[in-house]
Amino acid sequence: MADKIKQNSHVLFYYNRSKKWLVRIARADVLHTHIGVLRHSDAIGKEYGSRLTTNKSKYVYLLRPTLYDYAMKLQHGTQIVYPKELGYIVARAGIGSGQKILEVGTGSGSLTSFVANVVRPRGHVYSFDVDSKFMKIAQKNIDRAGVSKYVTLQNLDIKELDVTDDSNSDGGAPAPELPVSGADVALIDLGDPWEVLPQVRRMLRGSGCVFAVCPTMNQLEKLSASLVENEFTDIESTELILRNIEARQGKTRHSFQGIGHTTYLCFARKAYFERDADAYGAVGADRVIDDGDADDDDNDDDDDSSSSSDGRGGAGDSTSATEGVTDTARAKPSAKAGRTTKKPDPPRSRRGGRAASPKGSPASRKAAPAKRPKAA
Ligand SMILES: C[S@@+](CC[C@H](N)C(=O)[O-])C[C@H]1O[C@@H](n2cnc3c(N)ncnc32)[C@H](O)[C@@H]1O
């Protein structure tokens, strides 16, 4: 059956890459543009993909909006996460249908809408913002993307959540309960993401992924150090660069236009630095099952030689921002570009990660946060 446009359908009126309008069809509405007038009523009953002709004889295609179109056209109250980052976030954090997602900093709801569409129909996004003004804008954008059923928005300052065990020791008002538990992935987009790491950690499941959106390198540095202090591993910072190509017969070249800097991304996973069960020689080593994975080779050259004894697992490439987190982690470059000189390895777990250092060792003291509530 042909897919026809109806009253209230969302349609992208597409003239060219820079001239397109995302509308909700309302029989009486008329869109006035520099290429002429478009009557919504003329689109009703047409199949998606067909075209209208304006009163200036220009063709406009009636396209079904994708999430990319919603993201690019959404109402901005804040900076947003753009499509070039959205896809990578989903792939790197393994976000999929049925997952529980925690988001700190709803903003305009760009990331929220995209991720909600990925986790639906059984998953859910729990998104928090301290500013109710932005939440109203986000709600509109989320509604427009058709995913509001899969999103819970809450007006809350995540920094205010007390994650110490003695939450009333200061005699003040009781801290609110943690609003989410066992999240698969946490997404953080605010100016000082390190400030909410203890709270986010408590709401994540073990090994759960965290992604933070950091527009500046200064934020990346501070966040990476804080991730180590808060017992996260597999820390990796990235920048995604997108280049458009003008593809035309005989004169294909890069486009002069393009997106400049949007943001850096920082990824990590929740670990327990003090949990030692699978280390060689430690209690429980006999329970380790060899999965035959070649990556388990202790001489694996991919192991990031820049990993320090703080428990971080390096990504094995020079893009890892954690390489610059501590001075002790920074060593002389080895023959391999971007690598650092290998230090003697502490015992390793069978799965290729470093075993936690024995309690009280200098390494474990370095890994432990200066003062952090009990790791959840
Ligand atoms: C850059 S915007 C997020 C944009 C969003 N990722 C998007 O794609 O539309 C940052 C948001 O974080 C919110 N925020 C800042 N501090 C917060 C806190 N402590 N708890 C919750 N939200 C906070 C701000 O109000 C703002 O709306």
The ligand as an ORCA input file, in Angstrom:
! r2SCAN-3c Opt
* xyz 0 1
  C      24.605     21.497     26.091
  S      23.092     21.197     26.862
  C      22.750     19.516     26.415
  C      22.371     19.352     24.964
  C      21.811     18.006     24.615
  N      22.787     16.957     24.742
  C      21.216     17.994     23.215
  O      21.717     17.228     22.362
  O      20.266     18.704     22.966
  C      23.525     21.079     28.559
  C      22.342     20.978     29.500
  O      22.814     20.528     30.765
  C      21.973     21.075     31.753
  N      22.662     20.969     33.065
  C      23.715     21.693     33.491
  N      24.057     21.316     34.748
  C      23.198     20.323     35.117
  C      23.048     19.514     36.292
  N      23.837     19.679     37.354
  N      22.063     18.566     36.319
  C      21.231     18.416     35.250
  N      21.340     19.148     34.119
  C      22.303     20.095     34.040
  C      21.746     22.509     31.255
  O      20.608     23.104     31.842
  C      21.634     22.290     29.746
  O      20.283     22.196     29.351
*
